[in-house]
C-alpha cells in the first residue's frame, strides 16, 4: 500500500490550488462551486471550524488508533469518500483511482449512480467492498435491476439520496454549459487546450459517460437528448412509500443520505434504516438552510444511540474530522477534498489525500490525548 505524502501539497488548500491549475475552468468550477450565492458552501466549513476542542497533556494514554467500526467492519480511519457525480469530467478515471486508494487504505468508498465508472468495475477494484449510492429511478424495473446489480457486486451498503428533489441552481455551471445537457463551447474548448495534461489524459481514456446507466440509455444518445433521458429516468424526491419498497428489496445495510431534520431522521429510524448521513450535498443543492454541523448538533443528542450517524459537507482536513467527531457522529465523509487530491495529483492523489488526512487526525488525537476515535466525543470546549 502506498502511504507517502507529497510534501509540496500538505493541506487540502494546497491541493485545491494545484487542482485549479491542472484542470479546465469549467471542470474546476463544477467541482468547487455551490449553488445560488455559495452561502451554504462557505458556511459548512466555517461553522465546523467554530468548534473548539480542549487538549489534555498531563494524562496517560496509549498511541492513537484511527480504527473505527461501521456496520460490522473495522475501517482504518473514521472517514470515507462521498459519492460524487461526473468524476471523470474533473479527472479521467478518478472513481477508479479513489476506489483503489480507499480499498488499499481500508476506508469506505461510495459510488454514485451518475458518476463515470460502473458498479461492476468498482466492485472488481474493491473486491466487493464499495458502497453504492442510488439516485431514485422513476421506473421500478430500473430500480430493481440496479439493486440486483449492486447485490451481485456484493456492495455491503446501499445509500439512498434524499437531498436532490431538484437539481441545484448553479450559476457557474449554467455559464459554462454544464447544466444538462453539457456543452463544449468555444470558451470551454480553449480552457481545455490550456490544460494539456488533463486534455491528453481525457483523449487517452475517452469522453466520460454514465457507465452504470448505459444499459438503460437508448443507443447513440446524443447530448441534446441527454437532459430528457435524465428527467425521464430519475425521480429525485423520496417519500415513505419509496423508502419502504427499497427496504423490502435491499437485504444489506441501508443508509439515508441528506437527512437534516429531526423528522427525517425519525422516519429513517421508524422505517428500519441502518444509518443516516447528515448532509446538505456540500452546499450544492440548497443555499437557504443551515450548515450541516448545526443540523448534527440538534440530531446527535437525540439519535446517537438509536441509529448510526454520519456526516458530510464542509469537511476539509483531519482537524475538521476531529471537530465533527466531537459532536457524536460515528463517521464522516468527504467529496471535494478527495477530488481536489485526484485533480491535483492524478493517480497518486487518492493515496496522498488519505495519508495526509490520517496524519493530520493522528496529530490532533495526540494533542487531545485520545487513544481511540470515540474518545474525541465530548472534547469540545
Secondary structure as UniProt FT lines:
FT   TURN            7..8
FT   HELIX           12..22
FT   HELIX           25..32
FT   TURN            36..37
FT   HELIX           39..48
FT   TURN            49..50
FT   STRAND          68..70
FT   TURN            71..72
FT   STRAND          73..75
FT   STRAND          79..81
FT   TURN            85..86
FT   HELIX           87..90
FT   TURN            92..93
FT   HELIX           94..105
FT   STRAND          109..112
FT   TURN            113..114
FT   HELIX           119..126
FT   TURN            127..128
FT   STRAND          131..134
FT   HELIX           140..152
FT   TURN            153..154
FT   STRAND          157..161
FT   HELIX           171..175
FT   TURN            176..177
FT   HELIX           186..193
FT   HELIX           196..205
FT   HELIX           211..216
FT   TURN            219..220
FT   HELIX           223..233
FT   HELIX           240..249
FT   STRAND          253..259
FT   HELIX           262..270
FT   TURN            271..272
FT   STRAND          275..278
FT   HELIX           281..283
FT   HELIX           292..303
FT   TURN            304..306
FT   STRAND          308..311
FT   HELIX           318..325
FT   TURN            326..328
FT   STRAND          331..334
FT   HELIX           336..345
FT   HELIX           346..348
FT   HELIX           349..368
FT   HELIX           373..376
FT   TURN            377..378
//
